[in-house]
Amino acid sequence: MTRVFLDRVTKAFKTRRGIVEAVKNVTIEIKPGEFFAIIGPSGSGKTTTLRMIAGLEIPTEGRVFIGDRDVTFLPPKERDVGMVFQSYAIYPHMKVYDNIAFPLKIRKVSEEEIRKKVTDVAKVLGIAHLLDRMPSELSGGEMQRVAVARALVREPRVLLLDEPLSNLDAQVRVTARAFLKRLQRELNITTVYVTHDQSEAMVLGDRIAIMNYGEIQQIGTPFEIYRQPANMFVATFVGSPPMNLISGSIIERNGKMIFDAGAFQLSIPDNIASLIKEKLTHTEVVLGIRPEDINAVPYNEGLNICGTVYVTEYLATHQWVTIAINNIYIKAYAPAEAKINIGDKMCIAFDSNKMYLFDKKSQKSLMT
């Protein structure tokens, strides 16, 4: 098993508009045998980061280590990594066997050893019966396995995957990601997986790095990323539907801390109040709460957070109800069987112990 370490890596490109930093001072340590996911929106720098590990891009600043070797300026062929691209890059004129064997042939490995290694990796990936077929005869899922087989046949120390499932339809994609996770566990190979799909990262990653505008926003386990977001970007990027964010201010009343949104007020539990008290430098904050931690309930005059149903989204097991309270829109959970129509009056019940508070100016969490 192999450790991968990026030490204060920056990558800048020359463009017509001047110098653009695609990756800015990024430090990441990927543990031996870890399945490490990098996620972020388009243009966040995640693929450039992966390409620097692969040797397809050279850092403008910083260093890249694979194991104990500084590979910053080594070409890809000397880094002992396998890479699977979004497009799979399978040669259309070669049979599956020859596609998988190609990395070994260019290294002048003997035919006997090539045949053994190709057969072995094809069995592991469940594609031994496809070795005599042409790529045009394969499904998307089968082509994805062929691309993985070609990356693994040379027994690399690190496997790099760049959006490998994005070309698959939804049902095949779910099957393929389960397959990848099981395969990685069986081979125990250090794996770096780049995707813009946060659900994929949450399912696959032992740890996740979230990037935006070339910078690392947070690194942590799926649980840490979801339940302890470092800032508002992470809070809304991870989770479907995304976290509700409500602007307001902190006031004190009778020794209690209150969140004032204008349209309503919410008492802040003592444990959260004590956590954020010393971090508050001004009163303006943003309250965050995930839709699954809010219940949409029938209208009741005794409840103080009520509004009008703006839209409902039925999902068979439950429904999401967006409730408009003046100009504030809050998405909440409701049972699937509840009969809710647009325009109905409804109230919401917060699980206040699952609220988050962010500094409005810096957008950083006040709770970490």
N, C-alpha and C positions, 0 to 999 in steps of 0.2 A: 504493500500500500504506500501511496506517495502523497506527500504534502505539496500544496501549491501556495505560493506566497507572492502577492503583489505589494511592493513597498513604495508607497507614495508615487504612484504611476499617473502621469499626465500624457495625453495625446492631443496634439494640436495639428490642424490642417490649414493649409493656405487656400483661401477662397477669393472670389472676386470682391467680396466685402471685407477682406482682410484675414487675420488669423482667428480661427474658431477653435476653441478648446472643447473637443468632444468628450474627453474624460479629464477630470480635474482632481489631482492629488488623492487618488484612490488607494487605500490600503485594505487588503482583504487577505485573511488566512483561511485556506480551505484545508480541513483536517484530512489525514490519510483515510481513505475508504468512505469519505463523506459524499452524500448526494447534495450538492450545493446549487441552489437556484438563484439566478439573477433576473429580476423583473423590473419593469418600468415602461412608460409609454414610448411611442416612437420618438427617436431622437434623444433618448435619455443617456445613451452611451454604453448600453449593455452589450451590444454586439461588438463594438469596438474593443471593449474590455476582453471579451472572449477571443477576439482575433489577436490581441497582444499576447495572450497565453499561448495561442497556437503558433505564433511567430509570423502571422500574416500581416501584422502591423508592428512597427518598432516604436516603443515609447519615446516621446519627446523628452520626458524626464522620468526618473524612477527606475526600478529594477523588477524583473520577473524571475522567480525561483521555482523550479520543479524539482522536488526532493531537495537535496543540498546544493544543486547546481544553479549557478547564475546563468540563465538561458536568454537574457535580455536581447542579445545580438545574434543568437544562433538561428539558422534557418529552420523551417518547420520539420524537415526530415531528420534533424538531429535532436529534436525535443522529445521524441518517443511519446507522442500523443496521437490519438485517433479522433477524427472530427466528422460529425454528421451535419450536413447543411440542410437548410429549409427546403431546397429544391431536390435533395437527395443526390444530385449530380451522378446519376447512374448512366453508364455509357449505353446508348440505345442499340448499338450494333453488336454488343457482346452478350452472350448468354449469362445467366445468373452466376454460374460457376466462374466464368472468366472475370466478371465484375468483382466478385469477392476475392479472387486470386490476384488481381492486378497489383496491389501494393507489394505482394511477395515476389511477383515476377520482375518488377523493376529493381528489386534488391537481389535478383539473381539467386533466389532460393531454389533448391533442387525440386524437380517435378514431383518426386515421391513425397517430400515434406509438404509441398503445396497442397497436394491432394489430401493428405492426412489433416492438415490444418483447416482447409476449406470444409471438408466433410464434418470435422468435429464442431466447428462453429455453426455450421448449418443445422446440425442436430440440436445444439443448444437453443437455437433461435426458432426451431420448428419449421425450417424451410428446406430440409434435405430433399424433399420431393419436387422442389422447384429448380434444381440446379441446371437442368437442361432447357429451361424455358427462356424466352426472350423477354426483356422488360415490358414490351407492349402487351404481353399476355398476363401481366401481374395486376393485382388490385393495388390501391394506394397503400393499404396496410402492409401488403407483401413487399412493395418497393421500399417502404420504410425499414422493414427488417433486413432487407438486402443491404441497404446503406449502413445499418448498424453492424451487420456481419463484416462488411468490408473494413469498417473502422476497427473492429475487434480482432480480426484475423492475425494481425501482426503483434497482438498481445501488448498493446500500449500501456504505459503506466497511468495515463490519464485519458478519460473519455470526455470530449467536448461536444455538446449538442446545441445547435443553433436553431431554435423554433422547429424541431423535427416533426411535430404533429400538426402544424398549422394548415397543411394542405389536405388533411383528412376530414371526412364528414364527422358530425358530432358523435354518432354511435361508435364508429371505428376508433375515434380519438380516445374515448373513455376506455375501450379495451386496450388500446396501444399503450396508454400511460400506465395502466396496471401491469402490463407486460414489462415495460421498461423498469418499473420500480422493483419487480420481482427479480429481473435479470441483474440489476445493479447489486441487489442484496446477495445473490448467488455468487457473482463474480468478485464482489467486494472491491470494485475498482473505483478510484476517486473520480467523481463525475461532476462536471460543471454544465448546468442546463440553463440556457437563456430563453426567456419567453416573455410575451407581453400579457399572457393570460394568468391572472393571479390565482385562479382556481387550480390550474395545473401546478403552479409553484407550491401552493399550500398542500396539495396531495402528495407531491413527489419529494419536496425538499426536506432534508434533515434540518437545514438552516436556509434562510433566504436573505439576500441583499436586495434592497429596493433602491433604485437609482432614479434621479430626475435631474435634467440639465447637466449631466456629466458627473454628478456628485452622489455619494452614498448618503441616503436619507436614514437608513436603519439596517442593521444586521441582527437577525435573531431567529429563534425557532418559529414555526408557524403560529404556535400559541402566543409567544411574545409579540410577534408582529400584529396579531389580531387583537389581543387583549391589552397590550401595553404600547400602543403606537407612539412614536417619538414626536410626531408633529401632525398637523392637519392633512398634509399630503398623504402620508402613510395611512392615516385614519380613513380617508375617503377612497384611496386607491385599492385597498384590500378590503374585501367584503362585498357581497352582492345580496340585496341592494347596498349601496354605500351608506356610511354613517350619516345620520342627520347632524347638521351643524347649524347652531342658532346663535346669532350675535346678541350680546347683552352686556350687562355690567354687574359687578358685585356690590351689594349694599349690606349693611349690618342693621339688625333690628332685634332689640332685647338680647343682645349677646350672641345672636344666631347669624350665620352667613346666608344671604339670600341671593339667588340669581334672578335678575330682573331683565326679562326680554321685552318689556314694554307691554305686550299683549297679555302676558301672564308672568307670574313669579313662581319660583321653585325653591324650596328650602334645601340647602346643601347639607348632607349628613355630616356629623361631627368628625368622623374619621377622614373624610375627604377634605373638610375645612382645615383640619390641623395639618394635613399633608401639603396644602397649597399656600397656607397663610404666609409663610416666610418668602415664598417665591413671587408673590404678587407685588409688582412695582407700580401698577396703576389699576384702575377699576375695570377697564374694558377687557372682556374675555369672550371666548366662544365656547359654548357648551356643545358637547358631542354625545350622541347616544345612538346605538345601533337599532335599526327597526325591530329586530327580534326582542329587544329589551323594553319595548313600549307596546302596551295593549290598547287597541281601539275598543272602546266600550260604549254601550247605549247611552244616549244623552241623559244626564242627571243634573238637576240644578244644584245639587250638593257638591258637585265636582267643579274645580276652578279652572281647568284647562280644557276648553271645549271649542269646537268650531264646526265647519261644514265640510262634508266629504267632497274632495276635489276630483279624485279618480280612484278606482279600485282595480287591482290586478289579481285575477284568480289563478291559483297554481295547483289545484286539485287537493293538495294536502293542507293548504292554508291560503290566505289571501293577504296582500299588502294593501293597506288603505292609506291614501294620502289625505290628510286633513288640513284645511286652510284655517288658520287662526289670524285674522286680519291679513297681513302680508307675509305671514310665516307659514311655510308648508312643511308638515311633519309626516313622515312615512311610518306606519305602525302595523303591528301584527293583528290579524283577526282570524278566528276559526273558519275553515272552508265552508261550513254549513250556515254561517251567519248571513242573513239577507241584508245586504248593504247596497244602497243606491247613491249615485252622484246627487249631491244636494242635501242628503240627510244630515241632521245635526248629530254629532257624536262627540265624545270626550276621549281623552287619552290618559292612561295611567302609566307613569314612569316607574321603572325600577331604578330608584335614585342611587343605589349602590353601584350601578353599572354606568354611571355618567362619567364623562371625561371633560376636563377643562383645559383650554388652550389659551395662551397669551395671544391677544388679537393682533398685536404688532409683529411679534417674531414668529407667530404660528406654532411655537414649540409647546409641547405638553407641559402643564404645570404639575403633573402627577408622576413624573419619572425623575 
